[in-house]
Amino acid sequence: MTWHNSGLKLNSYPLALAIAEEWSAQDEHLQLGQMRLTGLAFTAQDNPLEQSPDTITRKILDYVDGDTVLYFNTESSKLQRYQEEQWTPLIRNVNADLGTNVRPSESILDCNVASKADKEKIERWVRQHNFPALIGLQYATESVKSFVIAYNALRHHIEAEQAVDAATLEQRTQAETWGSVEWSHGLEREELFTRLSAACLFVYFNSNNFTTKTL
């Protein structure tokens, strides 16, 4: 049963199997916070925030202007070098796939990283997804705080682990220079990896035709 006490209906048999596996892995005390696919499915069906495709699309597009990947740090030569090596290919993939001309900037005051035409092309790509897939796309984008990174992971240009590396580049560079609390950063990384992986699976399973299954 979902949060609204209705039977969970899924349009993807593989997703139903994956969610069933999440439940079978639980002991007598359910850890719903660790059941990412279940949470996404409940959210897509119950829609507790009363979102619409329009509101979700706008929230995703909000990340384009302030996308982490589109603003390079010039104060650290090491970080800037890493950004150019790891982020530039991701930007290039978006431009090649969507026909955009998104470009990185070295100033957070620069509001022209994506033109109006670029945003319209990105919006068209976002809107082609059905509502459950939009929920997953929003979750992926918000998890890594970047549409560019989420897009590359969802389009299989990079693995989820590489996406997490890109999303935590600044943190990892600082740790490389100053050291880090290994267990703390390890937990944060695993949490992000889990969230992004679940989001990518959820989008994929809801974007392909499978047998409808009611749990």
N, C-alpha and C positions, 0 to 999 in steps of 0.2 A: 504494500500500500504506500502511496505517496504521502507527502506532508498534508495534502487535502483529503486523505483517506479514500483515494480512488485507485482502481487497479492501474498498474503501470502498463501502458501500451507502447510498444516499440515497433518501428517499421524496419528493423534490421535484426535478423536472426543472429548473426555473429555478435552484435551488440548485446542481445539478450543473454547469450552464452557468457560473454565477458562480465556482465553484471552479476549473473548467477555465480560466477567464480569469485567475485568480490564478496558475495554473501557467504559462500561456503568457507572462505578463509577467516571468517569472524568466529570468535569464541562466544561464550554466553553473554558477554557485554559488548554490544555493538559499538564500533568506532566509526560512526557515520562520517566524521571529518576525514577519515582515511579512504573512504569509498568514493573516489572522484567520479567515476563513470555513473554511479548511482545518483550522486548529487547533481550532476549535469542533466541526467534524464528526468529527475524530479523537477528541476528548475524549468526545463523545456516544457514539461507537461503542465505543471501547476502555475508557472509564470507568476511567482509571488510578488515581483516588483511591477507587474502589469506592463511589461515592456512590449513594444511593437517592433516589427522589422525596421521601421523608420528610426525609432529611438536607438536601437542597437547599432544600426548603421552609422548614425551620427556619433555615437560614443567611440566607435572604432575609428572613424575618420578624424576624430579629435586627436588621436595619437599620431597622425601623420605630421602635422605642423610641429609637434613637440617630440617627435621620435628621437629616442636616445641615439640611434645609429646615424642620424643625420646631423649631429653636432659633434665635431671633432675638438678635442682638448689640445690647445697649442701650448699650454703651460708646462707640459711634460713631454719631452721629445720621445721618451720610451713609449708612453701611452699613445701618443699620436702615431708612432710607427706601427704599433699593434692595431690601432683602429684602422689605419689605411690597409693593412694586410688582411684583417679579418672582416671588417665592415664593408669595404668598397665592393667586394664580390657580391655581397648580399644586395646592395643597392643596384648593382648592375643586373642582377637576376630579375628584380622587380621591373626595371626599365625595359629589359628585353622581352619579358613575358607580357606586360601590359601596355607596351608602347608609350611609356611615360618618359619624362626627362627629370626625374627627381634627382637632386644633387645635394651633397653634404655641404655644411657651412662650418666656419670656424668661429662664428659669433652667435650666441643665444638670442641676440636681438634681431637676427636675420629671419624674417618671416616669409622668405621667398624660396624655401627649400623645395616646395611643390607648388606648381602653378594651378590655376583654376581648372585648366584642361586636365592636368595630372590627377587632380582630386576627383574629377568626374569619371575618369577611366578607372580609378581605384574603386569608386563608389559602384560603378556598374559591375565590377568583379565581385564586390561584397554582396550586392543585392541578388546575385544569381543563386545564392544559397537559401535553402528552406529555413524555417524558424529554428528547429533544433540545431542545425549546423551553424546558424548565426550565434546561438548561445555558446557553442564550442569555440567559434572564432573569437568572440568577445572575451571568453575566458583565457584563451591562448594569448591574445594581444595584451590583456591586462596583467597576465602573469609575468610576461617578459618586458612589459612596458614599452613595447615596440611593435608596430604593424609590420615593419620590414622583416624583423626576425621571425615573427609568427608566420608571415607569408612564406618565407623560405622553408620553414619546417613543414608547413601544411602542404606545400607543393613538392616536397621531397627533394629539394635542392641540398638540404643539410639534414643530418640526423638530429634527434632531440638533444643529444649530449652536446653537439656542436652549437646548437641554438642557445643552450644554457651557458656555454663558454662565451658566446658573443654577448649575451645579456649581462654577464658578470665580469666583463673584461676589465672595467675600471677597478673593481674590488680585487680581482686576481692580480692586477698589476701593482696595486698598493701592497698587497700581501707579499708579493715577490720582492718588493723593495724594503718594506718595514717589518715583515713577518705577520703572522695571523694566529688567531685562536683556532687551531686545526679542527677540533670537534664542532665548534660553532659554525664555521663556514661550511663544513662538510654536511651538517644537517640542513642548512639553508639551501645548499646546492641540490641535495637529494629531494627536498620539498619542491623546489622549482622544477626539477626534472620530472617528478611525478605529476605535477599539475599540467605541465606542457604536454607530456606524453598522453595523458588522459584526454586533453583537449583535442589533440591531433587525431586520436582514435575516434573520438566522438564525432568530429566533423567528417571523417572518412566514412564511418559506418552510416551516417545519416545523409551522405551525398551519393550513395550508390543504392541500387535496387536490390533489396533482399526481401525475404518473406516476412510478413507482419506477424508479430508475436505478442501476446498479452500475458503478463505475469501477474 
